[in-house]
Amino acid sequence: MVSTTTNSNGHSPQLLHIDASFNPQDSESSALDLVYRIQSKWRDAPGKIEIIKFTDGITNNLLKISKHIPGLTSTEIDEDSVLLRAYGNNTDIIIDRDREATSHALCAQFGLAPTLLARFNNGLLYRYIIGKVCTPKDLIREPVWRAVAERLGEWHSRLPIHAVASKSTVQNGSNGTNGSHNPALNGVNGQSALLSRKPVPNCWSVMQKWVSALPQDTLKKKARKQILQKELDRSFKDLDNQRGPGADGFVFGHCDLLSANVIMLPLDAHDSQSDSNLRVSFIDYEYATPCPASFDIANHFAEWGGYDCDYNMLPTRSVRRGFIQQYLASYNAHSDKPVPENMHQILFDEIDRWRGMPGLYWGIWALIQATISQIDFDYASYAEVRLDEYFAWRAEESGSRAQEGEEMPLRERRWAEE
């Protein structure tokens, strides 16, 4: 069965929905069945089908499906190729898949994402982007980080956050329930203050949804959940403001700019074969949501160390200044509301203030993944590393680390380097 649905922003064309699912236990035939629904000509056309499985992600299954029709160049084959992304086990607990499809369609509408071809019961089919997937070592190269800054400035400037805002009263992420009815969402004096932050969803409501989903089947887990709820409320009180670019301090953020989601695009024929002409595109929009620009940028910087969390690779103060300069030049070039001249210093300071939040964000996420994911990745250990980043930042900000005479952690030392 195939049906069509309209994206919730009301502006994108109807999206094909395939009433079928991807089965990772029978991946090849399952993938072919789905792709043939949108590429029926491939069934009888000469040439072999090639299926390549990517292993860079730790949430979903991602496959590239190509038809090698005789006479076509490799570029022509890639241009007609399809990416199949099947959702990880139970990831609807942490990811709103309707919002993801809306975000993808919105980005495609503005030329900032590949064409979304169809949804199926547990995933998406979309057009392949020709290019090279970045590695963490690529991200630290100046031509690459400048290209990322330029693209991110365009993202934040052009994409309207109102297009992904919920039309209903949603206060705990995106499941349509009001947080005041959920004891797990209540702060010290009743309802947590962060639930009043608009528009919803946003990075705060997403984190609240994740904290609420944390298991509490043991006293230890229940205590940790209470600690993380307290830290989330504390962080909202300390960090949320309207000083950055965008509407009310929010932009439409990608919120998952790790190296595997940055694609280095091939140079055009008329371009000089030089790194100075490098352009990038972003893929995978499952975590995209309104957020402060400082969070999206700080989160990207945290990903320079890769899954191994190699803090020696994090950007120094001078590199962060260069990134912000490139970002703001691009933001202003694509905006009819340029930011004030002092925004460079404001954003530099805000990113510094937000540097610990990626650790809390991904630490909570990994604790949930450790209980639901079937992907071969040590989420439990990863959660501890990321949460340690957050608490090390808190110790540095409060001065407690220095007062106790402990050595400054590598991540904090690297961040402070000029």
C-alpha positions as CSV (number, residue, x, y, z in Angstrom):
1,M,0.0,0.0,0.0
2,V,1.3,3.5,-0.9
3,S,-0.2,6.8,0.3
4,T,0.7,10.4,0.4
5,T,0.9,12.8,3.3
6,T,1.3,16.5,3.6
7,N,4.3,17.8,5.6
8,S,3.2,19.6,8.8
9,N,4.7,23.0,7.7
10,G,2.0,23.1,5.0
11,H,4.3,24.4,2.3
12,S,6.0,21.3,1.0
13,P,4.6,19.0,-1.7
14,Q,3.0,15.8,-0.6
15,L,5.4,13.0,0.5
16,L,4.9,9.5,-0.6
17,H,4.3,7.0,2.2
18,I,5.1,3.3,1.7
19,D,3.3,1.0,4.0
20,A,6.2,-1.4,4.4
21,S,9.2,-1.8,6.8
22,F,12.9,-2.4,6.5
23,N,14.0,-5.6,8.0
24,P,17.7,-5.5,9.1
25,Q,17.7,-9.3,9.3
26,D,17.0,-9.5,5.5
27,S,18.5,-6.2,4.5
28,E,19.2,-6.7,0.8
29,S,15.7,-8.0,-0.2
30,S,14.0,-5.6,2.2
31,A,15.9,-2.6,0.8
32,L,15.2,-3.6,-2.8
33,D,11.5,-4.0,-2.1
34,L,11.3,-0.5,-0.7
35,V,13.5,1.1,-3.5
36,Y,11.5,-0.5,-6.3
37,R,8.4,1.3,-5.0
38,I,10.0,4.6,-6.1
39,Q,12.4,3.3,-8.8
40,S,10.2,0.8,-10.6
41,K,12.2,1.2,-13.8
42,W,15.1,-0.5,-12.0
43,R,13.3,-3.8,-11.9
44,D,13.8,-4.6,-15.6
45,A,16.6,-2.3,-16.5
46,P,19.9,-3.9,-17.4
47,G,22.8,-3.7,-14.9
48,K,23.4,-4.8,-11.4
49,I,22.1,-3.3,-8.2
50,E,24.8,-2.3,-5.7
51,I,24.0,-1.9,-2.0
52,I,26.6,-0.2,0.3
53,K,26.1,-0.1,4.0
54,F,27.6,2.8,5.8
55,T,28.8,2.3,9.4
56,D,29.6,5.9,10.5
57,G,26.3,6.4,12.4
58,I,25.4,4.9,15.8
59,T,21.7,5.4,15.7
60,N,20.3,4.1,12.4
61,N,21.0,1.8,9.5
62,L,22.1,3.7,6.4
63,L,22.4,2.1,3.0
64,K,23.2,3.5,-0.4
65,I,21.4,1.8,-3.3
66,S,22.6,2.3,-6.9
67,K,21.7,0.8,-10.3
68,H,24.7,0.4,-12.6
69,I,22.9,0.8,-15.9
70,P,25.3,0.2,-18.8
71,G,26.5,3.4,-20.5
72,L,26.0,5.7,-17.5
73,T,28.9,7.4,-15.9
74,S,29.7,7.0,-12.2
75,T,28.4,10.5,-11.6
76,E,25.2,9.8,-13.4
77,I,24.8,6.6,-11.4
78,D,25.4,8.5,-8.1
79,E,22.9,11.2,-9.1
80,D,20.2,8.5,-9.5
81,S,21.2,6.6,-6.3
82,V,19.0,6.4,-3.3
83,L,19.8,6.5,0.4
84,L,17.8,4.3,2.7
85,R,17.8,5.2,6.4
86,A,16.1,2.8,8.7
87,Y,15.5,3.9,12.3
88,G,17.3,2.2,15.1
89,N,15.4,0.1,17.6
90,N,12.9,2.1,19.7
91,T,14.5,5.4,18.8
92,D,11.1,7.0,18.6
93,I,11.6,7.3,22.4
94,I,14.2,10.0,21.7
95,I,13.5,11.2,18.2
96,D,10.2,12.6,16.8
97,R,10.1,11.0,13.4
98,D,7.3,13.3,12.1
99,R,9.3,16.3,13.0
100,E,12.4,14.8,11.3
101,A,10.5,14.4,8.1
102,T,9.2,18.0,8.4
103,S,12.7,19.2,9.0
104,H,14.2,17.3,6.1
105,A,11.4,18.6,3.8
106,L,12.0,22.2,5.0
107,C,15.7,22.0,4.4
108,A,15.1,20.5,0.9
109,Q,12.7,23.3,0.2
110,F,15.5,25.9,0.8
111,G,18.1,23.9,-1.2
112,L,19.9,22.8,2.0
113,A,19.1,19.1,1.9
114,P,18.8,16.3,-0.7
115,T,15.3,15.6,-2.0
116,L,13.2,13.5,0.3
117,L,11.7,10.8,-1.8
118,A,9.4,8.8,0.5
119,R,8.8,7.6,4.0
120,F,8.2,4.0,5.0
121,N,7.1,2.6,8.3
122,N,10.5,2.7,9.9
123,G,12.6,5.0,7.9
124,L,13.2,7.4,5.0
125,L,14.3,7.3,1.3
126,Y,16.1,10.3,-0.1
127,R,18.4,11.4,-2.8
128,Y,22.1,10.7,-2.5
129,I,24.5,13.6,-2.1
130,I,27.7,13.2,-4.2
131,G,30.7,14.0,-2.1
132,K,33.1,12.7,0.6
133,V,32.0,12.1,4.2
134,C,34.2,14.0,6.6
135,T,36.2,12.4,9.3
136,P,37.1,14.1,12.6
137,K,40.6,14.8,11.2
138,D,38.9,16.6,8.3
139,L,36.9,18.9,10.6
140,I,40.0,20.4,12.1
141,R,41.4,21.4,8.7
142,E,40.9,25.2,8.2
143,P,39.3,24.9,4.7
144,V,36.8,22.4,6.1
145,W,35.8,24.3,9.3
146,R,35.5,27.5,7.3
147,A,33.2,25.8,4.9
148,V,31.2,24.3,7.8
149,A,30.9,27.8,9.4
150,E,29.7,29.3,6.1
151,R,27.1,26.6,5.6
152,L,25.9,26.8,9.2
153,G,25.6,30.5,8.9
154,E,23.3,30.0,5.9
155,W,21.3,27.4,7.8
156,H,20.7,29.6,10.8
157,S,19.9,32.6,8.7
158,R,17.5,31.1,6.1
159,L,15.6,28.3,7.8
160,P,12.4,29.6,9.6
161,I,11.9,28.1,13.1
162,H,8.1,28.7,12.9
163,A,7.9,26.0,10.2
164,V,8.8,23.3,12.7
165,A,7.0,24.7,15.7
166,S,4.2,22.5,17.1
167,K,0.7,23.7,16.4
168,S,-0.5,22.0,19.6
169,T,0.3,22.7,23.2
170,V,3.4,20.5,23.5
171,Q,5.6,21.0,26.5
172,N,7.7,17.8,26.9
173,G,9.3,17.5,23.5
174,S,6.9,16.4,20.9
175,N,4.4,13.8,22.1
176,G,1.5,16.1,22.6
177,T,1.2,16.0,26.3
178,N,1.5,18.9,28.8
179,G,4.4,18.6,31.1
180,S,2.4,19.7,34.1
181,H,0.6,16.3,34.1
182,N,3.9,14.4,34.3
183,P,5.6,14.4,37.7
184,A,8.9,13.6,36.1
185,L,8.8,17.0,34.4
186,N,8.1,19.0,37.5
187,G,10.8,21.3,39.0
188,V,11.3,22.2,42.6
189,N,8.3,24.5,42.7
190,G,6.0,22.5,40.5
191,Q,6.4,22.8,36.7
192,S,9.9,23.2,35.4
193,A,10.6,26.7,34.1
194,L,12.1,25.4,30.9
195,L,8.7,24.1,29.7
196,S,7.5,27.7,29.2
197,R,10.3,28.3,26.6
198,K,8.8,28.9,23.1
199,P,8.6,27.8,20.4
200,V,8.2,24.1,21.1
201,P,9.9,21.9,20.4
202,N,13.4,23.3,21.1
203,C,16.6,21.9,22.5
204,W,15.4,22.4,26.1
205,S,12.1,20.5,25.5
206,V,14.0,17.8,23.7
207,M,16.4,17.3,26.6
208,Q,13.4,17.3,29.0
209,K,11.8,14.6,27.0
210,W,15.0,12.5,27.2
211,V,15.4,13.0,31.0
212,S,11.7,11.9,31.4
213,A,12.5,8.7,29.4
214,L,15.4,7.7,31.6
215,P,14.9,4.4,33.3
216,Q,14.3,4.4,37.1
217,D,13.8,0.7,37.8
218,T,16.5,0.8,40.5
219,L,17.3,3.2,43.3
220,K,20.6,4.1,41.6
221,K,18.9,4.9,38.3
222,K,16.2,6.8,40.0
223,A,18.8,8.9,41.9
224,R,20.7,9.6,38.7
225,K,17.5,10.7,36.9
226,Q,16.8,13.1,39.7
227,I,20.3,14.5,39.5
228,L,20.1,15.0,35.7
229,Q,16.7,16.7,36.0
230,K,18.2,19.1,38.6
231,E,21.2,19.8,36.3
232,L,18.9,20.4,33.3
233,D,16.7,22.9,35.2
234,R,19.9,24.5,36.5
235,S,21.4,24.8,33.1
236,F,18.2,26.4,31.7
237,K,18.3,29.0,34.4
238,D,22.0,29.7,33.9
239,L,22.2,29.7,30.1
240,D,18.9,30.5,28.4
241,N,18.7,34.1,27.0
242,Q,18.0,35.9,23.8
243,R,21.4,37.3,23.1
244,G,22.3,35.3,20.0
245,P,21.2,35.4,16.4
246,G,17.7,34.5,15.4
247,A,14.2,35.1,16.7
248,D,14.1,35.3,20.5
249,G,17.6,33.8,20.7
250,F,16.7,30.7,18.7
251,V,17.8,29.6,15.2
252,F,16.9,26.4,13.4
253,G,19.8,24.2,14.5
254,H,21.1,20.9,13.1
255,C,22.1,19.8,16.6
256,D,24.1,16.8,15.4
257,L,27.0,18.1,13.3
258,L,29.4,15.3,13.8
259,S,31.9,14.5,11.1
260,A,29.7,11.8,9.4
261,N,27.0,14.4,8.9
262,V,29.2,16.8,7.0
263,I,29.7,16.1,3.3
264,M,32.5,17.7,1.3
265,L,31.1,18.5,-2.1
266,P,33.0,18.0,-5.3
267,L,34.4,21.2,-6.9
268,D,32.5,22.5,-9.9
269,A,34.3,22.4,-13.3
270,H,34.8,26.1,-13.3
271,D,36.2,26.2,-9.7
272,S,39.9,26.3,-9.1
273,Q,41.0,22.9,-7.7
274,S,41.8,24.6,-4.4
275,D,40.7,24.0,-0.8
276,S,39.7,27.7,-0.8
277,N,36.7,26.8,-2.9
278,L,35.6,23.9,-0.7
279,R,31.9,23.6,0.0
280,V,30.0,21.3,2.3
281,S,26.5,20.1,2.9
282,F,24.8,18.6,6.0
283,I,22.9,15.4,6.2
284,D,20.6,13.7,8.7
285,Y,18.1,16.0,10.4
286,E,16.6,13.8,13.1
287,Y,17.8,16.1,15.9
288,A,17.2,19.4,14.1
289,T,15.2,21.8,16.3
290,P,15.1,25.4,17.3
291,C,18.0,26.2,19.7
292,P,20.5,29.0,20.5
293,A,23.2,29.3,17.8
294,S,25.8,29.0,20.5
295,F,24.5,25.5,21.4
296,D,24.6,24.3,17.7
297,I,28.1,25.6,17.3
298,A,29.4,24.4,20.7
299,N,27.9,21.0,19.9
300,H,29.7,20.9,16.5
301,F,33.0,21.9,18.2
302,A,32.6,19.0,20.7
303,E,32.3,16.6,17.7
304,W,35.8,17.5,16.5
305,G,37.1,14.8,18.8
306,G,35.0,12.1,17.2
307,Y,33.4,9.2,19.1
308,D,36.8,8.7,20.8
309,C,36.4,12.1,22.4
310,D,40.0,13.1,21.6
311,Y,40.1,16.5,23.3
312,N,43.4,17.4,21.7
313,M,41.5,18.0,18.5
314,L,39.1,20.6,19.9
315,P,39.3,24.2,18.5
316,T,41.4,26.7,20.4
317,R,40.2,30.3,21.2
318,S,41.8,31.7,18.0
319,V,40.2,29.0,15.8
320,R,36.8,29.6,17.4
321,R,37.2,33.3,16.7
322,G,37.9,32.5,13.0
323,F,34.9,30.1,12.8
324,I,32.6,32.7,14.3
325,Q,33.8,35.4,11.9
326,Q,33.1,33.2,8.9
327,Y,29.8,32.1,10.3
328,L,28.6,35.6,10.9
329,A,29.7,36.8,7.5
330,S,27.6,34.0,6.0
331,Y,24.7,34.7,8.3
332,N,24.6,38.4,7.3
333,A,25.0,37.6,3.6
334,H,21.8,35.4,3.7
335,S,19.7,37.5,6.1
336,D,17.6,40.6,5.7
337,K,18.2,41.3,9.4
338,P,22.0,41.5,9.9
339,V,23.2,41.0,13.4
340,P,24.8,43.9,15.3
341,E,28.6,44.6,15.1
342,N,29.2,43.3,18.6
343,M,27.7,39.9,17.8
344,H,31.1,38.4,17.3
345,Q,32.1,38.9,20.9
346,I,28.6,38.0,22.2
347,L,28.6,34.7,20.3
348,F,32.2,33.9,21.3
349,D,31.2,34.4,25.0
350,E,28.0,32.4,24.6
351,I,29.7,29.5,23.0
352,D,32.2,29.5,25.8
353,R,29.3,29.4,28.3
354,W,27.6,26.5,26.5
355,R,30.7,24.4,26.0
356,G,29.6,21.9,28.7
357,M,26.1,21.4,27.5
358,P,26.9,18.9,24.6
359,G,28.2,16.6,27.3
360,L,24.9,16.7,29.2
361,Y,22.8,16.5,26.0
362,W,24.6,13.4,24.6
363,G,25.2,11.9,28.0
364,I,21.5,11.7,28.7
365,W,20.9,10.5,25.1
366,A,23.5,7.7,25.5
367,L,22.0,6.5,28.8
368,I,18.7,5.9,26.9
369,Q,20.4,4.3,24.0
370,A,22.2,1.9,26.3
371,T,18.8,0.4,27.2
372,I,17.2,0.3,23.8
373,S,19.8,0.1,21.0
374,Q,20.7,-3.1,19.2
375,I,23.7,-1.4,17.5
376,D,27.2,-2.7,18.5
377,F,28.4,0.4,20.4
378,D,29.3,0.9,24.1
379,Y,26.7,3.5,24.9
380,A,27.0,3.1,28.7
381,S,30.7,4.0,28.6
382,Y,30.1,6.8,26.1
383,A,27.5,8.3,28.4
384,E,29.9,8.5,31.3
385,V,32.6,10.2,29.2
386,R,30.1,12.8,27.9
387,L,28.6,13.5,31.4
388,D,32.1,13.8,32.8
389,E,32.6,16.7,30.3
390,Y,29.5,18.4,31.6
391,F,30.5,18.1,35.3
392,A,34.1,19.1,34.6
393,W,32.8,22.3,33.0
394,R,30.6,22.9,36.0
395,A,33.6,22.4,38.3
396,E,35.6,24.9,36.3
397,E,32.9,27.5,36.2
398,S,32.2,27.2,39.9
399,G,35.9,27.2,40.8
400,S,35.5,24.0,42.8
401,R,38.1,22.2,40.8
402,A,40.8,24.8,41.6
403,Q,39.7,25.0,45.2
404,E,40.2,21.3,45.6
405,G,43.6,21.4,44.0
406,E,42.7,19.0,41.2
407,E,44.4,19.2,37.8
408,M,42.5,20.9,35.0
409,P,41.0,18.2,32.7
410,L,42.4,18.0,29.1
411,R,39.2,19.2,27.5
412,E,39.2,22.4,29.7
413,R,42.9,23.0,29.1
414,R,42.4,22.7,25.3
415,W,39.4,25.0,25.3
416,A,41.4,27.7,27.2
417,E,44.3,27.6,24.7
418,E,44.9,30.6,22.6
